[in-house]
């Protein structure tokens, strides 16, 4: 299903684990052959008997060894794969399909609608563009969705009452039926943008199209996926130079649509129109006065061209719409639904002049050959490089840069930004009125906003509240515009009003003072609280005065911190330069430049396989814990028990070393059964966009992309999606869900932007919190991912060292995760760590983040799972458990080796086991617990074994009787 496949690394691992057993079978086979050869010297009855005994012995040995394999090293893998899964009810599927369509109704953004061109009258409609017949429903990799029952764009238009020009769609289908695959596997990525060259449109076809309808709709699509970012130099893709050494998952290619020209020139990006697409737009605009453009993609495309053609009256953003979302497109075009979506990213005219552009993609260190060699020795498929990425833009990501630079007079906003963050049009008009600010004694700030529909069509509106902090030149870095609260109205009839109350806390406006106090600080001064229709367009503003500076240190931590937030990630800062607002972004050119030759030389030691020695991290004071105690307590007894309940120690004493090893090693889509504590097997599923389990062949309804969810600006919708996906999970039999994903859209080229919500941490956070609430109601533990700083796919398995300021980490990239953990007081959660490095250490073993911040500051009580545990020459299970990851996302367990001789390591194993079991026992898996049972496949195995035993005994009896009978006959013959 999709592009998810069993990894070759797992196959190798399985072979390695069972190699001894296979060797034993081989030895038995050789012995049988030798016996059969030697038996030729025996007499005829004896020869046959010896040979049959040898064959029977070989079969018996093989059966015993296969049993040993299945019930031994492969037990957990087979248990996960052979679990009897449930099926989805028609009711649940219909509910999913309904919520997906309603999400798209509120998430599709109307970006342009000159002279009220939309909505259209139902009737004939010409739909141009190959992507109209092969739309993007989601993305590739873990976010793959099942499209077998999906409503296409053309279906959605027809369902809304439009009659389409089938001559066009037939031509596109004949041109190419399938969408090029941007795969996660080594086969590579095909970035081809199929589009029929304009010379292939006959004059008769175009004339008939004009007679069919005077309106044309053009569909432009872009897809992305796990494993690779969108190319920012298509010329390099087309000439093959994009595939540099070390970029294992690139293998990129592009096929031109014509032999007469190239679709892209050197330096053009994938987020520009191809030559064939531009020709199509030119042709359509030359034939039709009313042209509508639908952009079907999750990465912000350069859209300046829509303003170059007076014929293009309307533009809509429609990211991956899942199973039924394209029905909403038809309903919006027809006017049956009034669009209310808002952008979740900033749309710029030229992506090549963004602050991040020079610091994305393939960058590799040149002085770490020894570490790379060690990685390659550890894993034969290691990428062969150590990569890096510098988050040079600091806190100035997305609208935070453009609004601040505009306010400081550094840029011409209108020349750079086409559609601001939080922007979207409607078929009606609204008036928003801001009330007075109210500040409670506990620091809670509230304001009423009254929204009135001043138009003639019922519709919904989004209320956006931002703050502008006081800034001192050269002081703590601060964006001039920051989203701090939002809400969405109900459907408001013309002339009617609705009042919404927005709230936030004063401390939400604090800035992280990395280089001064080393903690959060709310500086004194005037904070402008502004009501805006988007990040740039202000409606009204009120000032909030902070009389005295508040330093959130150990004497006065923030209200929701368990321990004070202080500098913990100095090791991730590196030696680079970060963008500063000082003196009007005076260091912009130097800070945002491409890495210099010196920056390609790593200044710190790179911790990887071959450079990590666990004994260096042992604590001589640690004592080996109790194991195999045999206490009379089972895991179920601790359901709903406090994390600090002393009974946990008695339970953990029951675990053996092997029990703990299995819990840690076999974390791929499951947690394993442990007999000593009565722990049952539980199953987890991939799929931030719907259930997607290749392990059990369970595939649910294809939900829409997280970007489309974010564009609804409706947390109720997001909660319904969390409920809907986990309703399906529970019916299948899963208790853990690998979602939601909440890394940020640092770059428009992010391969997994479809899988993440937004460029903004607040919007991402409230959407993720709501989705988690839906999961909690079903007793499903969500795995928040990917923790953290996993905003780049290129070189993601090549020791990708991510360097960033602690301020940007705290205020941006960690914020959605923090909101989710704190919203539920750290409970009912799991976390998936990351592939990338944080500074010079693998994020899956980075204790400052996983232990100090996640568990210490935020109070997280749950389990942390690695991202896919493929080794990659740097993943180390022992380092992981010491650094805060509890179990490895591996399906075979073979590479997850831990030190069982060190008390320090065994104590870490014990803690990891507790975290896993604490999460599981408080989930739906134990809701109707009725005791441990042997897995069905084990019962079947025992039954088969019994049957085979009977067969072997009968065979042996028959062979002996036959031999005796032939021997007697032989004696009689000799006597005669």
Number of C-alpha atoms within 10 A of each C-alpha: 15 18 20 19 12 11 14 12 20 18 12 13 19 19 15 14 17 20 12 12 17 17 11 15 20 14 13 19 19 13 15 22 16 13 17 19 12 13 18 14 10 12 12 13 17 17 19 17 20 20 20 17 19 21 19 17 16 21 17 15 16 19 16 14 18 17 17 15 17 18 15 12 17 19 17 26 21 18 22 23 18 15 17 14 15 14 15 18 12 9 9 16 16 12 15 26 21 15 20 30 23 18 29 31 26 26 32 28 27 25 21 23 18 13 8 13 17 20 17 15 13 16 14 19 23 22 27 23 23 26 25 23 24 21 25 25 31 33 31 24 25 25 32 28 31 22 19 9 11 21 21 23 27 23 17 20 25 19 16 21 15 21 17 19 17 14 13 20 20 11 15 21 15 8 13 15 12 10 18 16 18 29 25 21 19 11 14 19 23 18 23 20 24 25 23 21 14 16 11 9 14 10 10 9 13 15 11 13 23 17 10 16 17 15 20 24 21 23 23 22 24 22 27 28 27 27 26 28 25 26 22 23 18 26 21 20 23 21 13 14 13 20 18 12 13 20 24 24 25 27 19 24 20 20 14 19 19 14 8 7 11 15 23 22 15 13 12 18 24 23 22 21 20 23 19 22 24 15 17 21 23 13 15 23 18 11 17 17 15 18 25 23 23 22 21 25 27 32 27 23 25 18 19 15 13 18 12 9 15 12 20 26 20 22 22 24 26 28 35 31 35 32 26 30 33 30 25 29 27 25 21 26 22 20 18 13 20 23 29 30 33 29 27 28 27 24 24 25 21 18 21 15 12 19 24 24 18 15 19 22 22 20 24 24 19 15 13 16 13 12 23 25 17 18 28 19 14 17 17 12 15 24 23 24 26 26 26 30 24 26 28 28 25 24 26 27 24 26 25 22 24 28 22 23 20 18 17 14 11 14 16 12 18 12 10 17 19 18 21 25 23 26 25 26 19 24 21 20 17 20 14 21 14 20 16 12 17 14 16 11 7 9 14 14 17 18 20 16 21 17 23 20 23 17 17 12 18 20 22 22 30 25 22 23 28 22 23 20 23 16 18 12 13 11 13 20 22 23 24 23 23 23 24 20 20 22 19 18 18 14 16 19 18 17 13 13 19 16 15 18 14 18 19 17 17 17 17 15 21 21 22 27 20 22 12 11 14 18 24 28 22 21 21 14 16 16 20 19 22 24 26 22 25 22 24 20 13 14 15 16 20 17 15 18 11 14 10 10 12 17 21 23 17 12 8 10 19 20 13 13 16 17 18 21 22 21 19 16 21 13 17 19 20 19 13 14 20 20 22 23 24 16 11 18 16 13 15 18 11 13 21 23 15 17 18 8 9 10 18 16 13 19 12 11 11 22 18 23 22 16 14 15 13 16 11 7 12 14 12 9 8 13 12 14 13 16 17 14 14 14 14 10 17 19 21 21 13 18 17 11 15 11 16 8 9 10 16 20 14 17 24 26 19 21 23 18 16 11 21 23 23 21 26 32 26 24 28 27 26 25 26 25 20 19 14 21 22 17 20 24 19 23 28 25 30 24 26 31 31 32 29 29 20 18 23 17 11 20 22 22 29 31 35 32 31 29 29 36 32 28 29 28 29 24 21 16 22 26 21 21 27 31 23 26 28 30 24 25 31 20 15 22 21 26 25 30 28 27 30 25 28 31 31 28 28 25 24 26 28 28 27 33 33 30 35 28 30 30 27 26 25 20 23 28 21 23 29 30 25 23 27 30 23 24 30 21 15 20 22 31 31 29 28 28 25 26 28 26 24 25 27 28 24 28 29 27 27 26 33 30 28 26 23 28 23 26 24 22 20 20 19 22 27 22 20 25 26 21 20 25 26 18 16 15 16 19 20 26 27 28 27 27 32 22 29 31 30 28 25 25 22 27 33 34 27 24 23 20 23 24 19 20 25 22 20 18 20 24 21 26 22 26 27 29 32 31 25 19 27 25 20 25 26 29 28 24 25 24 25 29 30 26 21 28 30 34 32 31 24 28 29 26 26 19 23 24 14 21 16 17 10 18 18 23 24 24 19 23 26 27 19 26 23 23 20 23 25 24 22 31 23 21 22 21 20 19 12 7 11 8 11 14 11 10 18 13 16 17 12 12 15 13 12 12 15 12 11 14 14 12 12 16 11 12 15 15 12 12 18 14 12 14 18 15 12 16 16 13 13 15 10 10 9 8 7 6
